[in-house]
Structure formats: C-alpha cells, structure tokens
Amino acid sequence: MQIAARRNLGFTLIELVITVAVVAVLLATAMPAFGSLSQSTKAQTARSTLSAALGTARLAAVSRTSSIVVCPSRDQQYCGRTTEWQHGWLVFVDSDSDGARDAGEELLEASQAQPEGVAILSSTGRMRISYHADGSSPGSNITLTVCDRRGAGHASALIINNAGRVRSGTPSDVAAAACVGAIH
C-alpha cells in the first residue's frame, strides 16, 4: 500500500495573516524613525543650499569687485521685507547699493522654496546680507536659524560675521523657538 505525499503549493490563510501582522508591526516601529530622518535630511539640505548661496555671493563680490546682496524672496525676482527665508532667496549684483533688487540688476541665483516643514529665520530686523568688494559683510553678525518639525532642540544656525565668513553654530533658545513657530 502506497501513501500519496501531499504537496503544498501556497500559503494558508493563517500563515498569510501572521505575515501581514509581522510586517505591520515592523512598519509601525520604523515609520517614526523614518519621519525623523526625512525631516533631518530636509533641514540639512536647506542649510547647505543657503550656505552655498552665501559662499557664491561672497566670491562674486570679490571677483566682480562689486556689492552683492542675498535676500529672502517669495517670487524669485525681488527681495521680500521679511526675516523668513524658507520661501526662497535671491543673490544679485546691487549696482546702486540700495540693498533692493531693481529691474536692471543682474540676478546671479534664485532659490526656490524649501520643502514643507523646514523654516529659516534671520536675526530680528535683518532682511538681507550684503557683501562688499573685499568680501566683508557690513553691520553686526547675522544668524540664520534653520529648523524643522522635530523641534527647537534640533535647530542649527549659520552665522555670518563682519568679515563675511560663514560658520556653523547653535542658535539661542529664543531664536530656535521663533524658527519653529515660523514652520507652515
């Protein structure tokens, strides 16, 4: 007498339900970490992009021996009267040294809005950064605070000194909280 061997060609319903449950638990565990990583990456990218624009402006001021301005802009054509930079910014040759972009002034760079959930806020009252032909930046130091939805504890800063150099730093608690409040 021969016993026929039975072959399994698929999954049973119980095996499928257990597999789906395990995958759901793994995804539920990984999603918060992925969200935090995503926010961190967006903020770091925005900070690097702005830092590169500041470097471009300083180099252009020295190489062209002219005044170059970096300012926040929503329309990528003209400077905004705001301390919020997450909507984009301009780098332009300020031929008449008035700190505002006029129709005839050459636009060197126009940055688009940063990803949702990222904010960039400059020091109170500082709505532009000017570079002279020697690479210096007049006025007092300016701090650009970059933050995201992870909160004030994860905010970072770019600080431009009077010599025009950009360095990384930690923003004040007040600046970090104000930055988080600017997230839309």
Secondary structure, DSSP 8 states (H G I E B T S, - for coil): ---------S--HHHHHHHHHHHHHHHHHHHHHHHHHHHHHHHHHHHHHHHHHHHHHHHHHHHHTS-EEEEE-SSSSS--SSSB-TT-EEEEE-TT-SSS--TTS-EEEEE----TTEEEEESTT---EEE-TTS---SS-EEEEEEETT-GGG-EEEEE-TT--EEEE---HHHHHHHHHT--
